């Protein structure tokens, strides 16, 4: 029913991934497998809902439908087993924007904000751009899997951290945090009075037997001292429509966030973002259930190929997300040399690991949200770059 093998030409569609490569890599002669969007057509129900709205022909000021919060509530209950209330939901144009809102609402200039590195690079910029101080709790790589250094985590919280930004599932290392890990982080944040902002944008892309659990769903105190950020953008490949939701159980925190939104003149999503989000969460589940095994096939094929064809590389097998963190350190190359080989020898555009912090030096991130044919092409280019 869903053809994920269809090769769709994305050139000349204002695609950052496909039309921005010369600006990023200095050449157009590469296969882009970098920025985190997929090469699959979104569920047809989203297109139909948007087309219906376009056909109306009048695009005046909009208001979300009366159903949208109910649809989001049911999605969260069904997918994450978390029973939320509709009044907890506040719209945002994106999760990065939500993180900026949260930083401004819950901290003051000069306050410390904790992140677990290597991590999604806008975490750094949102903290610094808002005049706060970055505190790192570096993740520890053991046997090709990342773990949390809880002694360091607690020491950093003790140092006066006001806010912890959790990436769950983690981008770029692909961890789906276990209930035990989440509980330990939550208990420590509670002990030291630290707010939690949880970026859960990749929560729907989970590989069995892993299970995504929102941290806020585990404890009433954490729920009332947290902001959980979700979006249909990664799940249904609609990031260009800029629609996301903050789940904020605390009325006090909700009011603080609304105040921050008011200071910059944010009054809600555009009409197409609202339409797409409602259609995605209302009708997209069947498409998602078909997508997940396809992505898992891609992941497994990548792991096998690298193990057999490029044994100098180590794969940090993702438990979630369609992003793969690859360890190139055994090659003995600098980050610039890795990039040079990928671009000029492999003709392949990947994300340099150092972009995610100094702890990412010697790594690259590869996007497998593509057809199996594109993946095979990318893997051959990866081999050519390093052999």
Residue pairs with C-beta under 8 A, 6 or more apart in sequence:
1 286
1 290
2 287
2 290
2 291
4 40
4 290
4 291
4 294
4 371
5 371
5 372
5 373
6 40
6 41
6 371
7 371
7 373
7 374
8 39
8 40
8 41
10 17
10 18
10 39
11 18
11 19
12 19
13 19
16 35
16 37
17 32
17 34
17 35
17 37
18 32
20 35
21 27
21 28
21 30
21 32
21 349
22 28
24 34
24 349
25 343
25 349
26 343
27 343
29 347
30 343
30 347
30 348
30 349
31 347
31 348
31 349
31 374
31 377
31 378
31 381
32 349
33 348
33 349
33 350
33 366
33 367
33 368
33 370
33 374
33 378
34 349
34 350
34 351
34 365
34 367
35 351
35 367
36 171
36 234
36 239
36 321
36 322
36 323
36 367
36 369
37 234
37 237
37 239
37 240
37 367
37 369
38 237
38 322
38 367
38 369
38 370
39 369
39 370
39 371
39 374
40 237
40 291
40 369
40 370
40 371
41 47
41 237
42 236
42 237
42 238
42 280
43 236
43 279
43 280
43 283
43 284
43 287
45 279
45 280
45 282
45 283
45 284
46 236
46 238
46 276
46 279
46 280
46 283
46 284
48 279
49 275
49 276
49 278
49 279
50 272
50 275
50 276
50 279
53 271
53 272
53 275
59 271
62 268
62 270
62 271
62 274
63 268
64 91
64 268
64 269
64 274
64 278
65 274
65 278
67 278
67 282
68 274
68 277
68 278
69 86
69 89
70 86
71 278
71 281
71 282
72 86
72 89
72 230
72 245
72 277
72 281
73 84
73 85
73 86
73 89
74 281
75 281
76 82
76 84
76 214
76 230
76 247
77 83
77 84
78 285
79 203
79 204
79 212
80 203
80 212
80 213
80 214
80 217
81 213
81 217
82 214
82 216
82 217
84 247
84 249
85 249
88 247
88 248
88 249
88 254
89 245
89 246
89 247
89 248
90 245
90 246
90 248
90 254
90 257
90 258
90 261
91 243
91 244
91 245
91 246
91 268
91 269
91 274
92 98
92 101
92 229
92 244
92 245
92 246
92 266
93 242
93 243
93 244
93 266
93 269
93 273
94 231
94 233
94 239
94 242
94 244
95 199
95 201
95 229
95 230
95 231
95 233
95 244
96 122
96 126
97 244
98 197
98 227
98 229
98 244
98 246
99 122
99 123
99 126
99 165
99 197
99 199
99 229
100 126
100 129
100 130
101 246
101 257
101 260
101 261
102 163
102 195
102 197
102 227
102 246
102 257
103 113
103 126
103 127
103 130
103 132
103 163
103 197
104 130
104 260
105 253
105 256
105 257
105 259
105 260
106 162
106 163
106 195
106 197
106 227
106 253
106 256
107 113
107 132
107 162
107 163
107 195
108 162
109 130
109 131
109 132
110 131
110 132
110 133
111 132
111 133
111 162
111 163
112 132
112 133
112 134
112 135
112 159
112 160
112 161
112 162
112 163
113 127
113 132
113 133
113 134
113 135
113 161
113 162
113 163
113 164
113 165
114 135
114 136
114 137
114 153
114 156
114 157
114 161
114 163
114 164
114 165
114 194
115 123
115 124
115 127
115 134
115 135
115 136
115 137
115 164
115 165
115 167
116 136
116 137
116 138
116 139
116 148
116 166
116 167
116 170
117 136
117 137
117 138
117 139
117 356
117 357
117 358
117 359
117 360
118 139
118 172
118 173
118 353
118 356
118 357
118 359
118 360
118 363
119 167
119 170
119 171
119 172
119 356
119 357
120 167
120 171
120 172
120 199
120 356
121 355
121 356
121 357
123 165
123 167
123 199
124 134
124 357
127 133
127 134
127 165
128 134
132 163
135 156
135 159
135 161
136 156
136 357
136 359
137 148
137 149
137 152
137 153
137 156
138 149
138 152
138 359
139 146
139 147
139 148
139 149
139 170
139 173
139 175
139 359
140 146
140 147
140 148
140 149
141 147
141 316
141 327
144 314
144 315
144 316
144 317
144 327
145 175
145 316
145 317
146 170
146 173
146 175
146 316
148 181
148 184
148 185
150 184
150 188
153 185
153 188
154 188
154 192
157 164
157 188
157 189
157 191
157 192
157 194
158 192
161 192
161 194
162 194
162 195
163 194
163 195
163 196
163 197
164 185
164 189
164 194
164 195
164 196
164 197
165 197
165 198
165 199
166 177
166 185
166 196
166 197
166 198
166 199
166 215
167 199
168 176
168 177
168 182
168 198
168 199
168 200
168 203
168 212
168 214
168 215
169 175
169 176
169 177
169 200
169 202
169 203
169 205
169 206
169 212
169 318
169 319
169 320
169 321
170 176
170 177
170 321
171 199
171 202
171 321
171 323
172 321
172 323
172 325
172 351
172 353
172 356
172 360
172 363
172 365
173 316
173 318
173 325
174 316
174 317
174 318
174 319
174 320
174 321
174 323
174 324
174 325
175 319
175 320
176 206
176 207
176 210
176 211
176 212
176 319
176 320
177 185
177 213
177 215
179 213
179 218
182 213
182 215
182 218
183 218
183 219
185 215
186 196
186 215
186 218
186 219
186 222
188 194
189 195
189 196
189 222
189 225
190 219
190 221
190 222
190 225
195 225
195 226
195 227
196 215
196 216
196 222
196 225
196 226
196 227
197 226
197 227
197 229
198 214
198 215
198 216
198 226
198 227
198 228
198 229
199 229
200 212
200 214
200 228
200 229
200 230
201 229
201 230
201 231
201 233
201 234
201 244
202 234
202 320
202 321
203 212
203 214
203 230
203 320
204 212
204 234
204 235
204 288
205 234
205 235
205 292
205 295
205 320
205 321
205 322
206 212
206 292
206 319
206 320
207 292
207 295
207 296
207 299
207 318
207 319
207 320
208 296
210 319
210 320
212 320
214 228
214 247
215 222
215 226
215 228
216 222
216 223
216 226
216 228
216 247
216 249
217 223
223 249
224 249
224 250
225 250
225 253
226 248
226 249
227 246
227 247
227 248
227 253
227 257
228 246
228 247
228 248
229 244
229 245
229 246
229 247
230 244
230 245
230 247
231 239
231 243
231 244
231 245
232 238
232 243
232 244
232 276
232 277
232 280
232 281
232 284
233 239
233 241
233 242
233 243
233 244
234 321
234 322
235 280
235 284
235 288
236 276
236 280
236 284
236 287
236 288
237 369
238 276
238 280
241 272
241 273
241 276
241 277
242 269
242 270
242 273
243 269
243 273
243 274
243 276
243 277
245 277
246 257
248 254
248 257
261 267
268 274
269 277
294 372
295 322
295 368
295 369
297 372
298 322
298 368
298 370
298 372
298 375
299 317
299 318
299 322
299 324
299 368
301 372
301 375
301 376
301 379
302 315
302 324
302 366
302 368
302 375
302 379
303 315
303 317
305 379
305 383
306 313
306 315
306 326
306 379
306 382
307 315
309 379
309 383
310 382
310 383
310 386
310 387
312 328
312 330
312 331
312 386
313 326
313 327
313 328
313 330
313 331
313 382
313 386
314 326
314 327
314 330
315 324
315 325
315 326
315 327
316 324
316 325
316 326
316 327
317 324
318 324
318 325
322 367
322 368
322 369
323 365
323 366
323 367
323 368
324 365
324 366
324 367
324 368
325 353
325 363
325 364
325 365
326 350
326 363
326 364
326 365
326 366
327 362
327 363
328 338
328 353
328 362
328 363
328 364
328 386
329 362
329 363
331 338
331 386
333 341
333 362
335 352
335 353
335 354
335 361
335 362
338 352
338 362
338 364
339 352
341 385
341 386
342 348
342 349
342 350
342 364
342 381
342 382
342 385
343 349
345 384
345 385
346 381
346 382
346 383
346 384
346 385
346 386
347 381
347 384
348 378
348 381
348 382
348 385
350 364
350 365
350 366
350 382
351 364
351 365
351 366
351 367
352 360
352 364
353 360
353 361
353 362
353 363
353 364
353 365
354 360
354 361
354 363
356 363
356 365
366 378
366 382
368 375
370 378
